[in-house]
Amino acid sequence: MANIIVATHGNFAKGILDSIKLICGEQKNITYFCAYVDGDMEDGETQISGRLMELLDSFPEDEQVIVLVDLLGGSVCNEFIKLTERRPFHLIAGLNLGLLMQFVFAPEELTEEMIEEMIDNARASIVYVNQLVEEDGELDSF
């Protein structure tokens, strides 16, 4: 089973993991990282970078690590980008509950193709529901 790190600005990571626990039960392979809380703003990226290195180093080198971050181009994502040469891991930006659930139910070892398919599935689940209702004419058909 892959190790999953959910890392976000503020407490979003903790909140989305609370939702996963509610829907899917306790997940022992998921760790969360909330950036810029509890005084992180004072030292900025320097402090966060060190903490992210420690987090990555806490997993054995031979185990797969998936990192899900909230925002492409955001500081959390950018700090993980700097660490991609430190050890191999998969970095995915655009975290949402549907995407995280796919990783929870994924098989033990993930390939790049499987990860790309999971991202495509998550993209497809982002819809403007009002438009669907207008086209279908019913609220209970989804």
C-alpha positions in Angstrom: 0.0 0.0 0.0 1.3 3.4 -0.9 2.1 6.0 1.7 0.0 9.1 1.2 0.9 12.6 2.3 -1.9 15.2 2.2 -0.3 18.7 2.4 -2.2 22.0 2.2 -2.2 25.6 3.2 -4.0 26.0 6.6 -6.0 23.1 8.1 -7.5 21.9 4.9 -5.4 18.7 5.0 -6.7 17.8 8.5 -10.2 18.6 7.4 -10.2 16.4 4.3 -8.6 13.6 6.3 -11.5 13.9 8.8 -13.9 13.5 5.9 -12.0 10.4 4.6 -12.2 8.9 8.1 -16.0 9.5 8.2 -16.6 8.0 4.7 -13.9 5.3 4.5 -12.8 4.7 8.1 -9.3 5.1 9.6 -6.5 5.1 7.1 -3.1 4.2 8.6 -1.2 5.0 5.4 -2.3 8.7 5.2 -0.3 11.5 6.9 -1.4 15.1 6.7 0.6 18.3 6.8 -1.0 21.7 7.5 1.3 24.5 6.4 1.2 28.0 7.9 -0.5 27.2 11.1 0.9 27.4 14.7 3.4 30.1 13.9 4.8 28.7 10.6 4.4 32.1 8.9 7.4 33.5 10.9 10.0 31.3 9.3 8.1 30.7 6.1 9.3 28.2 3.5 12.6 27.5 5.3 10.8 25.9 8.3 8.2 24.2 6.1 10.9 22.8 3.8 12.7 21.2 6.7 9.5 19.7 8.1 8.6 18.3 4.7 12.1 16.7 4.3 11.6 15.0 7.7 8.2 13.8 6.7 9.5 12.3 3.4 12.5 10.8 5.2 10.1 9.0 7.7 9.1 6.6 5.0 11.4 3.7 3.9 13.1 4.3 0.6 11.6 1.2 -1.0 8.0 2.2 -0.2 5.9 4.2 -2.7 5.0 7.7 -1.6 2.1 9.8 -3.1 1.9 13.5 -2.2 -1.3 15.3 -2.7 -1.2 19.1 -2.4 -4.0 21.7 -2.6 -2.7 24.2 -5.2 -0.4 24.0 -8.2 2.0 26.9 -7.9 1.3 27.3 -4.2 4.2 27.4 -1.7 3.4 23.9 -0.4 3.6 22.4 -3.9 6.7 24.4 -4.7 8.5 23.1 -1.6 7.7 19.5 -2.6 9.0 20.2 -6.1 12.3 21.2 -4.6 12.4 17.8 -2.8 11.8 15.6 -5.9 15.5 15.1 -6.4 15.9 14.0 -2.8 13.9 10.7 -3.2 11.3 9.4 -5.7 7.6 10.2 -5.0 4.6 11.1 -7.0 3.4 14.8 -6.5 -0.2 15.6 -7.5 -1.7 19.1 -7.2 -5.4 19.9 -7.0 -6.5 17.8 -4.0 -10.2 17.1 -3.6 -12.1 14.5 -1.7 -12.9 12.4 -4.8 -9.3 12.2 -5.8 -8.2 11.3 -2.3 -10.8 8.5 -2.1 -9.5 7.0 -5.3 -6.1 6.7 -3.7 -7.6 5.2 -0.5 -9.2 2.4 -2.6 -6.2 2.0 -5.0 -4.2 -1.2 -5.3 -1.0 -1.6 -3.4 1.5 -0.4 -6.1 0.5 2.4 -8.4 1.8 3.1 -11.9 2.0 6.4 -13.5 -0.8 5.4 -15.9 -3.0 4.5 -12.9 -2.3 7.8 -11.3 -3.1 9.7 -14.5 -6.4 7.8 -14.8 -7.3 8.6 -11.2 -6.6 12.3 -11.9 -8.8 12.2 -15.0 -11.6 10.6 -13.0 -11.3 13.3 -10.4 -11.5 16.0 -13.1 -14.6 14.4 -14.6 -16.3 14.6 -11.2 -16.1 18.3 -11.1 -19.3 19.5 -12.7 -21.7 22.4 -12.7 -24.7 20.5 -11.2 -27.2 23.3 -12.0 -26.5 22.7 -15.7 -26.9 18.9 -15.3 -30.3 19.4 -13.6 -31.4 21.8 -16.3 -30.4 19.3 -19.0 -31.9 16.3 -17.2 -34.9 18.0 -15.6 -34.7 15.9 -12.5 -32.9 16.3 -9.2 -32.9 12.7 -8.0 -31.2 11.1 -11.0 -27.6 11.7 -9.9 
